[in-house]
Amino acid sequence: MIVSSRLHRENLVASMISGRKDKAAPEEAARSPWRSVAALLLAAVLGFWWWQWHQAQQRAPLAGPAHQEQQHEDKDDD
């Protein structure tokens, strides 16, 4: 960062703290966000979460009262 500050002859640390760059030209400004990439990423994350939830529901052991009664019937206290 020090080398870059010297090469560009500007104080990059001050720009990082204040969020403003004095010598910046309008064409050097940050471009608009990529909404399509953000939407695709959001869809991928939500799809992965749904798939994980769906897989967990299929693998979950039965824990309801019917399952507990079956466990008690299987035990033999003799």
Backbone as CSV, one residue per row, in Angstrom:
resi,resn,N_x,N_y,N_z,CA_x,CA_y,CA_z,C_x,C_y,C_z
1,MET,0.827,-1.170,0.000,0.000,0.000,0.000,0.884,1.251,0.000
2,ILE,1.973,1.203,0.685,2.884,2.347,0.713,3.476,2.565,-0.675
3,VAL,3.851,1.474,-1.329,4.430,1.574,-2.672,3.387,2.132,-3.636
4,SER,2.180,1.666,-3.552,1.114,2.156,-4.426,0.824,3.631,-4.169
5,SER,0.847,4.044,-2.910,0.649,5.461,-2.583,1.743,6.314,-3.217
6,ARG,2.966,5.830,-3.158,4.084,6.576,-3.745,3.992,6.604,-5.266
7,LEU,3.651,5.473,-5.885,3.568,5.412,-7.347,2.460,6.314,-7.887
8,HIS,1.319,6.344,-7.220,0.177,7.135,-7.689,0.177,8.560,-7.129
9,ARG,1.116,8.835,-6.228,1.266,10.146,-5.598,-0.036,10.624,-4.958
10,GLU,-0.600,9.759,-4.157,-1.812,10.098,-3.410,-1.811,9.330,-2.096
11,ASN,-2.502,9.843,-1.120,-2.552,9.236,0.200,-3.716,8.236,0.244
12,LEU,-3.417,6.973,-0.004,-4.459,5.952,-0.046,-5.020,5.641,1.336
13,VAL,-4.213,5.761,2.369,-4.679,5.483,3.728,-5.754,6.487,4.120
14,ALA,-5.528,7.755,3.831,-6.539,8.780,4.139,-7.813,8.527,3.339
15,SER,-7.681,8.094,2.097,-8.857,7.791,1.277,-9.638,6.609,1.846
16,MET,-8.915,5.630,2.375,-9.582,4.461,2.955,-10.322,4.833,4.237
17,ILE,-9.773,5.753,5.005,-10.415,6.156,6.259,-11.613,7.056,6.004
18,SER,-11.437,8.054,5.134,-12.509,9.024,4.898,-13.538,8.527,3.890
19,GLY,-13.129,7.651,2.994,-14.029,7.179,1.946,-14.083,8.115,0.756
20,ARG,-13.228,9.124,0.738,-13.201,10.091,-0.355,-11.804,10.127,-0.960
21,LYS,-11.795,10.316,-2.259,-10.533,10.373,-2.978,-10.507,11.693,-3.756
22,ASP,-9.615,12.583,-3.411,-9.596,13.932,-3.978,-9.257,13.961,-5.458
23,LYS,-8.337,13.145,-5.889,-7.869,13.211,-7.279,-8.644,12.294,-8.220
24,ALA,-9.714,11.725,-7.771,-10.423,10.739,-8.586,-11.217,11.416,-9.701
25,ALA,-11.088,10.873,-10.892,-11.875,11.325,-12.029,-13.194,10.552,-12.040
26,PRO,-14.250,11.116,-12.603,-15.540,10.410,-12.620,-15.482,9.038,-13.292
27,GLU,-14.633,8.880,-14.299,-14.542,7.572,-14.972,-13.828,6.522,-14.128
28,GLU,-13.146,6.945,-13.066,-12.480,6.008,-12.167,-13.383,5.560,-11.018
29,ALA,-14.565,6.088,-10.945,-15.489,5.752,-9.857,-15.952,4.306,-9.986
30,ALA,-16.440,3.783,-8.886,-16.944,2.408,-8.895,-18.153,2.310,-9.814
31,ARG,-18.214,1.254,-10.555,-19.334,1.050,-11.476,-20.553,0.571,-10.719
32,SER,-21.672,0.570,-11.409,-22.915,0.126,-10.777,-22.819,-1.354,-10.409
33,PRO,-23.514,-1.759,-9.381,-23.435,-3.165,-8.958,-24.035,-4.098,-10.010
34,TRP,-23.550,-5.291,-9.992,-24.034,-6.298,-10.928,-25.253,-6.960,-10.324
35,ARG,-26.394,-6.440,-10.627,-27.628,-6.968,-10.040,-27.901,-8.400,-10.472
36,SER,-27.582,-8.718,-11.705,-27.835,-10.084,-12.169,-26.958,-11.090,-11.429
37,VAL,-25.717,-10.725,-11.151,-24.821,-11.619,-10.411,-25.320,-11.778,-8.974
38,ALA,-25.771,-10.682,-8.376,-26.305,-10.748,-7.013,-27.556,-11.616,-6.962
39,ALA,-28.437,-11.470,-7.947,-29.658,-12.278,-7.982,-29.325,-13.753,-8.176
40,LEU,-28.370,-14.044,-9.030,-27.958,-15.435,-9.256,-27.341,-16.043,-8.005
41,LEU,-26.515,-15.270,-7.320,-25.905,-15.748,-6.085,-26.960,-15.990,-5.013
42,LEU,-27.919,-15.082,-4.890,-28.995,-15.257,-3.924,-29.815,-16.507,-4.240
43,ALA,-30.128,-16.711,-5.512,-30.882,-17.907,-5.901,-30.092,-19.178,-5.596
44,ALA,-28.786,-19.153,-5.822,-27.958,-20.326,-5.544,-27.924,-20.632,-4.055
45,VAL,-27.775,-19.603,-3.224,-27.719,-19.804,-1.779,-29.057,-20.326,-1.261
46,LEU,-30.152,-19.711,-1.698,-31.473,-20.171,-1.253,-31.765,-21.589,-1.733
47,GLY,-31.364,-21.901,-2.955,-31.542,-23.256,-3.468,-30.741,-24.274,-2.677
48,PHE,-29.519,-23.924,-2.312,-28.681,-24.832,-1.503,-29.291,-25.049,-0.124
49,TRP,-29.762,-23.957,0.507,-30.407,-24.086,1.824,-31.645,-24.967,1.745
50,TRP,-32.446,-24.771,0.703,-33.653,-25.592,0.549,-33.259,-27.049,0.374
51,TRP,-32.256,-27.328,-0.438,-31.824,-28.708,-0.674,-31.311,-29.336,0.617
52,GLN,-30.527,-28.587,1.399,-30.031,-29.102,2.669,-31.180,-29.400,3.627
53,TRP,-32.142,-28.500,3.695,-33.297,-28.699,4.572,-34.100,-29.922,4.130
54,HIS,-34.275,-30.073,2.829,-35.028,-31.208,2.286,-34.307,-32.525,2.590
55,GLN,-32.990,-32.544,2.445,-32.220,-33.747,2.740,-32.264,-34.068,4.231
56,ALA,-32.225,-33.057,5.077,-32.269,-33.279,6.527,-33.627,-33.845,6.942
57,GLN,-34.698,-33.402,6.299,-36.031,-33.912,6.615,-36.150,-35.388,6.252
58,GLN,-35.516,-35.800,5.181,-35.580,-37.202,4.763,-34.761,-38.111,5.673
59,ARG,-33.666,-37.601,6.228,-32.788,-38.409,7.060,-33.116,-38.350,8.538
60,ALA,-33.994,-37.438,8.936,-34.280,-37.240,10.358,-34.952,-38.478,10.941
61,PRO,-34.485,-38.940,12.095,-35.142,-40.084,12.735,-36.505,-39.679,13.272
62,LEU,-37.383,-40.640,13.323,-38.709,-40.366,13.855,-38.599,-40.128,15.355
63,ALA,-39.219,-39.067,15.822,-39.130,-38.746,17.240,-40.505,-38.514,17.834
64,GLY,-41.524,-38.844,17.104,-42.879,-38.615,17.584,-43.305,-39.657,18.597
65,PRO,-44.497,-39.526,19.167,-44.996,-40.468,20.176,-45.139,-41.890,19.643
66,ALA,-45.525,-42.064,18.400,-45.675,-43.414,17.839,-44.336,-44.133,17.820
67,HIS,-43.290,-43.409,17.506,-41.967,-44.018,17.468,-41.499,-44.387,18.884
68,GLN,-41.806,-43.551,19.854,-41.418,-43.833,21.229,-42.163,-45.058,21.765
69,GLU,-43.437,-45.208,21.410,-44.194,-46.394,21.836,-43.604,-47.646,21.224
70,GLN,-43.168,-47.555,19.991,-42.582,-48.712,19.325,-41.280,-49.104,20.023
71,GLN,-40.500,-48.140,20.471,-39.262,-48.454,21.178,-39.563,-49.181,22.490
72,HIS,-40.610,-48.764,23.205,-40.960,-49.412,24.463,-41.450,-50.842,24.224
73,GLU,-42.152,-51.088,23.115,-42.626,-52.429,22.809,-41.471,-53.360,22.450
74,ASP,-40.421,-52.784,21.822,-39.285,-53.603,21.412,-38.445,-54.067,22.590
75,LYS,-38.435,-53.324,23.687,-37.653,-53.700,24.856,-38.337,-54.868,25.561
76,ASP,-37.539,-55.814,25.951,-38.074,-56.966,26.660,-37.490,-56.961,28.052
77,ASP,-38.351,-56.777,29.059,-37.884,-56.642,30.437,-37.781,-57.992,31.149
78,ASP,-37.980,-59.090,30.497,-37.965,-60.400,31.152,-36.644,-60.760,31.697
